[in-house]
């Protein structure tokens, strides 16, 4: 199974706002930064929340080098495919940059993890992670993304924990954009259809629908029509 398909399988039914505890919004094209401009009444934010968003967005925590490393990691986790764009195309690094300021509990783990990553790249290849070749970067990532449970390496423990956090943030950021939702094939909530209680169930209980009633209530061509009743409670339409 391909990496993206594996992650999508893990994602279904598990990814919720609980990981982040904050609301975000995205532009419709799915390719611009996820965090939209704060304005009056935007996505149901209170004035205090709007002010928090404004202050948080204006702050700086991650450095340019750290954001470059994050961008590389995001696209290693969710690379582009023939049908979907890469994580960076959906603005996931911008999302993570916002989250580490909005939820400070991410700050030291992310910064420390990036330091570990660059330290490991220096140890193996005598250069920074972003200066490594694609093959060299994947060699490091494979050791922390898919650790061998039968061959635990204590020196990889911090990297494994860091990568788990990055994977969760990347998936959360990506699959809350239009691009990510399209990749999942998620259609959102839409009206269901109902054709009444199955005939075999009605027969079991020796009951049946009144033909006039069923014609009015289970006609799918009229399912968006608002019902009307007369003064005596009889269904008209």
N, C-alpha and C positions, 0 to 999 in steps of 0.2 A: 504494500500500500504506500502511495506517495505521501510525503511529509504533510502537505496541505490537507489531503484527505484524512490522514490520521488525526490532525488537529481538529478538523471539523467534526469528526466523530466524537472526540472528547468534549467538544464544545457544546453539542446539542444537549439541552436540558441542564447544563451545569453553569453556564456563564450568566451571571446576574449582576445587578448593581452592588451586591454585597461586597464584592472584591474592592470596590472603590468608594462606595458610600457617598457619591456625589453625582450630580446630574450634568450631562454634557449634551451638546447638540451639534449637528453637522450641516454643511451646505448640501443642497440637493444633488450636486454632481458627484459627491463623494470623493473629490480629489483635492479639496481645499482643507485648510486646518480645521480640525474637528470643533474646537472651541469657537463659537461664534461671538460677534460683537455684543457687548452688554448694552442693552437699551431699556427703555421703559416697558414693563410688562413682558419682557422676553422670556420665553419658556417658563412662565409662571413664577418668576423669581420675585421675592419680596425686596423692598428697597435695601434692607440690610444685606441680603444675599447679593444683590447687584453691586453694592459697594465692595463686598468681599471679592467678588469676581474681578472687578476693576483693579483693586489693589493687588490681587494675586497675579493677574496678567502682567501688571507693570513691573513686578519684582523679577529679579534674576537670581537663579541658583546654579543651574548647569552651565558649564563653560562650552565654548564652541567645539573644543576637542571632544568633550564628553558627549555632546549632541551628535557629533560625527560617528562616534563609536556606537551610540544608540541606534542611529540610522542603519548602520551596517548590520547590527544584531537583529533589528526588526525585519530586514529583508532576508536575512538567513532563516529566520523563523517562518516568515510568510513571504516567499518569493513570488514574483509574477508568474502567471500561467497564461495559457492561450485564452482562457475565459475570464480571468480576474487580474487586477493590478496588484502590484506589490504593496507591502505595508506602508512604505514611504509615500506611495502615490495616494494613499488614503489619508495622509497627514498624521500617521501614528506617532512619529517623534514629537510633533507639536502637542499631541495628547499627553504623552508621557512627561514632557517638559512642564505642562500645566499641573499634572497630577502630583509631581514631586513637590510643588509649591503649595498646592491645595491640601495635600495630605503629607505633612512633614515626616511622618513615620517612614516614608519611602526614601527620604533623602540620604541618610547614611548608608543604608543597604545598597542603594543604586550607586552612589559614589564609591563606596568600598568595593563593590563588585567590579566596577570598571577599573579600579586600581588593581584588583586581583587579575583581571583579564589582561591588562597591559603588562603586569609583572610576569604572567605566564608566557606571554608572547616574547618578552625580553629574554626569559630563561631559555625558551626553546629556540628562538630564531634571532635573538639579539636585535630586536626592533619592536616598535609600537604595534599594537594590534591592527590599526588601520593601515599600516605600511606592509603588513603581511599579504601574501598572495591569497587568492580565494582558497586554494588547497590547504594552505597553512592555517587560515582562519577556521575552516571546517574541521581540521584535525583537532583543534582546541575545543571547538564547540561540541564535537561528537563525544568527547570525554566527559562533558558536563551535562549534555542534553540527554544522553543515553548511557548513564553509568551502569557498569556491570555489577549486579547485586552480589555476585559470587566472588568478586575481586574488588572489594572496597578500597579506595585510596584516600586516606585521611587528608592528603594535600589537595584533593579535589573537592572536599566537602563544601568549602565556602563558595567555590565556583558553581557547584551544583545548586546550592540554595539561591544564589544570585540569578542563575539562568531560569530557575522556576519562576521567580518573580518577574523577570523580563518577559518570559513566555506568556504569563497570565496577563500582564499589562498590554502586551502587543495584541493578543487575541481579543481582549476587551475593547481596546481602542479600534481595532480593525472591524470587528463584527458589530459595532454600534455606528458604523457609517453606512451610507447608501450602497457603496461598493461592496462592503462586507455582507450586507443583507441580501444583495443580489447574488453574491457568490453562494450563499446558503439556500437561495431559492425561497426566501421567506416572503410571504405575501401579506402578512399582517392579519388583523381581524377582519372578517367579512361575514356578511349574512349567510346563515346556514339555510338549508332547505329541509322541509319536513313534510312527509307524505302521509302522516297519520300513523296510528298504531298498526303494526303489521297484521295482515289478515289472519295469520295462523294464531296470533295472540287473542284477537277478538273472538275467533271460533272456539278457542279453549275455554273462554269465559261465557260463551253463548250470548254474545252481544254483537251489535253492528252499528255502524254510523247511519244517521239519518241522511238519505241521499241529498236532500236540499242543503243540509248543514255542511256536509263534506264538500259539496260543490263550491260553497262560498269560502270555506276555511282552508282547503288544501288544494287550491288552484294556484300553482306556482307562477302563472302569468300575472297574478294579481297580488303577489306576496308583499309588494311595496305599497299597496293601497291601504290607507288607514281605515279600519273598520268603523261603521256607523251603526247606531242602535236607535230603535224607536222608543217612545216614552214608556212602553211596557217591557222594555228589555229584550225585544226581539232583534236579532241581527238582520240589518238591511243589506249591507255590502261587506 
